[in-house]
């Protein structure tokens, strides 16, 4: 237990992770908002598929000495465009994602195997390195978060309509196909930013689990995104704060908190029905 929790030097450690806390807050807000549409559009599997190609892009960039953030973004956007264009039907989409995932993971692992630099850089692409967030990463994350959040707010109403009933929305003149492509590009940016911080293997902890928990508590179109953002921020920021008092990486804390929130939401749903309607 001493290895898991030791807060004796906590006051000295907090200032050292200021960038990490900012990153966690931004990821929680961005991931919470876009996670709502990930769930309503049944795109959880797509998040994982995009993250694998984002990982491949980041790993190749690391290997050739290119900007890792741009590499991750390029990989995410390529995956998102492929899924958006070729996966118009759920069955086709799942098949394409199932093909992309092992390809991206294989290419990424190959690039990391050839990379002769620090082992921490390799490990960080898979499980994250949020404790070591530097100023350029924070600036990149702020810019990405602003783009994603502002774009989501602009298209929120038509995207919500298209996500709930695409056929009716299309019949009423909503450009569902264009909105689908826009959403996939925004999801690609969110995944790329998340991979940079929490790693390719833990992206779903931010973009899926908080929204899944919120939807267990309420169906309110106002409360779902608010709860999702709160849950995501609590998981990431709480994970950082707990990791400071332990000798383990941040990943177990973030994933455990996120999963605990989901379990509590399930218990509340079972015991009381929907929290607020």
C-alpha positions as CSV (number, residue, x, y, z in Angstrom):
1,X,0.0,0.0,0.0
2,X,2.9,2.4,0.7
3,X,3.9,2.1,-3.0
4,X,0.4,2.9,-4.1
5,X,-0.2,5.9,-1.8
6,X,2.5,8.1,-0.2
7,X,1.5,11.7,0.0
8,X,4.4,12.9,2.3
9,X,5.9,15.2,-0.4
10,X,2.6,16.0,-2.1
11,X,2.9,19.8,-1.7
12,X,6.2,19.8,-3.5
13,X,5.1,17.5,-6.3
14,X,1.9,19.4,-7.3
15,X,3.7,22.4,-9.0
16,X,5.7,19.9,-11.1
17,X,2.6,18.6,-12.9
18,X,0.9,21.8,-13.7
19,X,1.0,21.1,-17.4
20,X,-0.3,17.6,-16.8
21,X,-3.3,18.9,-14.9
22,X,-4.0,21.4,-17.7
23,X,-3.8,18.6,-20.2
24,X,-6.1,16.4,-18.1
25,X,-8.7,19.2,-17.9
26,X,-8.5,19.9,-21.7
27,X,-8.7,16.2,-22.5
28,X,-11.7,15.7,-20.2
29,X,-13.6,18.6,-21.8
30,X,-12.9,17.7,-25.4
31,X,-13.2,13.9,-24.8
32,X,-16.4,14.4,-22.9
33,X,-18.1,16.4,-25.6
34,X,-17.1,14.2,-28.5
35,X,-17.7,11.1,-26.5
36,X,-21.4,11.8,-26.4
37,X,-21.6,11.5,-30.2
38,X,-19.3,8.4,-30.1
39,X,-21.9,6.7,-28.1
40,X,-25.0,7.9,-29.9
41,X,-23.5,7.1,-33.3
42,X,-22.3,3.7,-32.1
43,X,-18.7,4.5,-33.0
44,X,-16.9,3.0,-30.0
45,X,-15.1,0.5,-32.2
46,X,-14.0,3.3,-34.5
47,X,-12.2,5.1,-31.7
48,X,-10.0,2.0,-31.2
49,X,-9.4,1.7,-35.0
50,X,-8.4,5.4,-35.3
51,X,-6.2,5.2,-32.3
52,X,-4.2,2.3,-33.8
53,X,-3.4,4.3,-37.0
54,X,-2.7,7.3,-34.9
55,X,-0.2,5.2,-32.9
56,X,1.3,4.0,-36.2
57,X,1.7,7.6,-37.5
58,X,3.2,8.7,-34.2
59,X,5.6,5.7,-34.1
60,X,6.8,6.3,-37.7
61,X,7.3,10.0,-36.9
62,X,9.3,9.1,-33.9
63,X,11.5,6.7,-36.0
64,X,12.3,9.2,-38.7
65,X,12.7,12.2,-36.3
66,X,9.6,14.0,-37.4
67,X,7.1,15.8,-35.1
68,X,5.2,13.0,-33.2
69,X,2.1,15.1,-32.7
70,X,1.8,15.7,-36.5
71,X,2.5,12.0,-37.2
72,X,-0.3,11.0,-34.8
73,X,-2.7,13.5,-36.3
74,X,-1.9,12.4,-39.9
75,X,-2.5,8.7,-38.9
76,X,-5.8,9.6,-37.3
77,X,-7.0,11.6,-40.2
78,X,-6.2,8.9,-42.7
79,X,-8.1,6.4,-40.6
80,X,-11.0,8.7,-40.2
81,X,-11.3,9.4,-43.9
82,X,-11.1,5.7,-44.8
83,X,-13.8,4.8,-42.3
84,X,-16.0,7.8,-43.3
85,X,-15.9,7.0,-47.0
86,X,-15.9,3.3,-47.0
87,X,-17.9,2.5,-43.9
88,X,-21.2,4.2,-44.6
89,X,-23.0,1.1,-43.2
90,X,-22.3,-0.3,-39.7
91,X,-21.4,-3.8,-41.1
92,X,-18.9,-2.4,-43.6
93,X,-17.5,0.1,-41.0
94,X,-16.8,-2.7,-38.5
95,X,-15.1,-4.8,-41.1
96,X,-12.9,-1.9,-42.3
97,X,-12.0,-1.0,-38.7
98,X,-11.2,-4.7,-38.0
99,X,-8.8,-4.6,-40.9
100,X,-7.2,-1.2,-40.0
101,X,-6.6,-2.1,-36.3
102,X,-4.0,-4.9,-36.7
103,X,-2.4,-3.1,-39.7
104,X,-1.9,0.1,-37.7
105,X,-0.7,-1.8,-34.6
106,X,1.7,-3.9,-36.7
107,X,3.2,-0.9,-38.5
108,X,3.5,1.0,-35.2
109,X,5.2,-1.9,-33.4
110,X,7.6,-2.3,-36.4
111,X,8.5,1.4,-36.2
112,X,9.1,1.2,-32.4
113,X,11.3,-2.0,-32.9
114,X,13.5,-0.1,-35.3
115,X,13.7,3.0,-33.1
116,X,16.9,3.1,-31.1
117,X,16.1,6.0,-28.8
118,X,14.8,6.1,-25.3
119,X,12.6,3.2,-24.3
120,X,10.3,5.7,-22.4
121,X,9.3,7.3,-25.7
122,X,8.2,3.9,-27.1
123,X,6.2,3.0,-24.0
124,X,4.6,6.4,-23.8
125,X,3.0,6.0,-27.2
126,X,1.1,3.0,-26.0
127,X,0.3,3.8,-22.4
128,X,0.8,7.6,-22.2
129,X,3.2,10.0,-20.6
130,X,0.9,12.6,-19.1
131,X,3.3,13.3,-16.2
132,X,5.9,14.5,-18.6
133,X,3.8,17.0,-20.6
134,X,5.9,19.9,-21.8
135,X,4.9,23.4,-22.9
136,X,4.7,22.6,-26.7
137,X,2.4,19.7,-26.0
138,X,0.1,21.9,-23.9
139,X,0.0,24.5,-26.7
140,X,-0.8,21.8,-29.2
141,X,-3.5,20.4,-27.0
142,X,-5.0,23.8,-26.3
143,X,-5.2,24.5,-30.1
144,X,-6.7,21.0,-30.9
145,X,-9.2,21.2,-28.1
146,X,-10.4,24.7,-29.2
147,X,-10.9,23.5,-32.8
148,X,-12.8,20.3,-31.7
149,X,-14.9,22.0,-29.1
150,X,-15.9,25.1,-31.2
151,X,-16.6,22.9,-34.2
152,X,-18.8,20.6,-32.2
153,X,-20.7,23.5,-30.7
154,X,-21.4,24.9,-34.2
155,X,-22.8,21.6,-35.6
156,X,-24.2,20.3,-32.3
157,X,-27.9,20.5,-33.2
158,X,-27.8,19.1,-36.7
159,X,-25.3,16.5,-35.7
160,X,-27.5,15.4,-32.7
161,X,-30.4,15.1,-35.1
162,X,-28.4,13.1,-37.6
163,X,-27.0,10.9,-34.9
164,X,-30.4,10.0,-33.4
165,X,-32.2,9.4,-36.7
166,X,-30.2,9.8,-39.8
167,X,-33.0,8.9,-42.2
168,X,-35.4,11.4,-40.9
169,X,-32.7,14.0,-40.7
170,X,-31.7,13.5,-44.3
171,X,-35.4,13.6,-45.4
172,X,-35.6,17.1,-43.7
173,X,-32.6,18.4,-45.6
174,X,-29.9,17.8,-43.0
175,X,-26.6,17.1,-44.8
176,X,-26.0,13.9,-42.9
177,X,-23.1,12.6,-45.1
178,X,-21.2,15.9,-44.7
179,X,-21.8,15.9,-41.0
180,X,-20.6,12.4,-40.8
181,X,-17.3,13.3,-42.4
182,X,-16.9,16.4,-40.2
183,X,-17.5,14.3,-37.1
184,X,-15.0,11.7,-38.2
185,X,-12.3,14.4,-38.7
186,X,-13.1,16.0,-35.3
187,X,-12.9,12.5,-33.8
188,X,-9.5,12.0,-35.5
189,X,-8.2,15.2,-33.9
190,X,-9.5,14.2,-30.5
191,X,-8.0,10.7,-30.8
192,X,-4.6,12.1,-31.9
193,X,-4.5,14.5,-29.0
194,X,-5.5,11.8,-26.6
195,X,-2.9,9.3,-27.9
196,X,-0.2,11.9,-27.3
197,X,-1.2,12.1,-23.6
198,X,-2.8,8.9,-22.5
199,X,-1.4,6.5,-25.2
200,X,-3.1,4.5,-27.9
201,X,-4.3,1.7,-25.5
202,X,-6.1,4.0,-23.2
203,X,-8.0,6.3,-25.6
204,X,-11.3,4.6,-24.9
205,X,-11.0,5.4,-21.2
206,X,-11.5,9.1,-22.2
207,X,-13.7,8.9,-25.3
208,X,-16.0,6.1,-24.5
209,X,-16.3,5.1,-20.8
210,X,-17.4,8.5,-19.4
211,X,-20.1,8.9,-22.0
212,X,-21.2,5.3,-21.4
213,X,-21.5,6.1,-17.7
214,X,-23.4,9.3,-18.2
215,X,-26.0,7.6,-20.5
216,X,-26.7,5.1,-17.7
217,X,-27.8,8.0,-15.5
218,X,-29.8,10.2,-17.8
219,X,-31.0,10.7,-21.3
220,X,-31.2,14.5,-21.0
221,X,-29.5,16.2,-24.0
222,X,-28.2,18.8,-21.6
223,X,-27.0,16.7,-18.7
224,X,-25.4,13.9,-20.7
225,X,-22.5,16.1,-22.1
226,X,-22.1,17.8,-18.7
227,X,-21.8,14.6,-16.8
228,X,-19.6,13.1,-19.5
229,X,-17.1,16.0,-19.2
230,X,-17.2,15.8,-15.4
231,X,-16.5,12.0,-15.4
232,X,-13.7,12.4,-17.9
233,X,-12.0,15.2,-16.0
234,X,-12.4,13.4,-12.7
235,X,-10.8,10.2,-14.2
236,X,-7.8,12.0,-15.7
237,X,-7.1,14.7,-13.2
238,X,-7.9,12.4,-10.3
239,X,-5.6,9.8,-11.8
240,X,-2.8,12.3,-12.0
241,X,-3.2,13.4,-8.4
242,X,-3.3,9.8,-7.2
243,X,-0.3,8.9,-9.3
244,X,1.7,11.6,-7.5
245,X,1.4,9.7,-4.3
246,X,2.4,6.3,-5.7
247,X,5.2,4.6,-7.5
248,X,3.1,3.3,-10.4
249,X,2.4,4.9,-13.8
250,X,-0.6,7.0,-14.2
251,X,-2.5,4.5,-16.4
252,X,-3.8,2.2,-13.7
253,X,-5.2,5.1,-11.7
254,X,-7.0,6.7,-14.7
255,X,-8.5,3.5,-15.9
256,X,-9.5,2.4,-12.5
257,X,-11.2,5.7,-11.7
258,X,-13.0,5.7,-15.1
259,X,-14.2,2.1,-14.6
260,X,-15.3,2.8,-11.0
261,X,-17.4,5.7,-12.3
262,X,-19.0,3.4,-14.8
263,X,-19.7,0.7,-12.2
264,X,-21.3,3.3,-9.9
265,X,-23.5,4.5,-12.8
266,X,-24.6,1.0,-13.5
267,X,-25.5,0.4,-9.8
268,X,-27.5,3.7,-9.7
269,X,-29.3,2.7,-12.9
270,X,-30.2,-0.7,-11.5
271,X,-31.3,0.5,-8.1
272,X,-33.1,3.7,-8.9
273,X,-33.8,3.7,-12.7
274,X,-32.7,6.7,-14.6
275,X,-31.2,9.4,-12.4
276,X,-32.8,12.4,-14.2
277,X,-35.2,12.4,-17.1
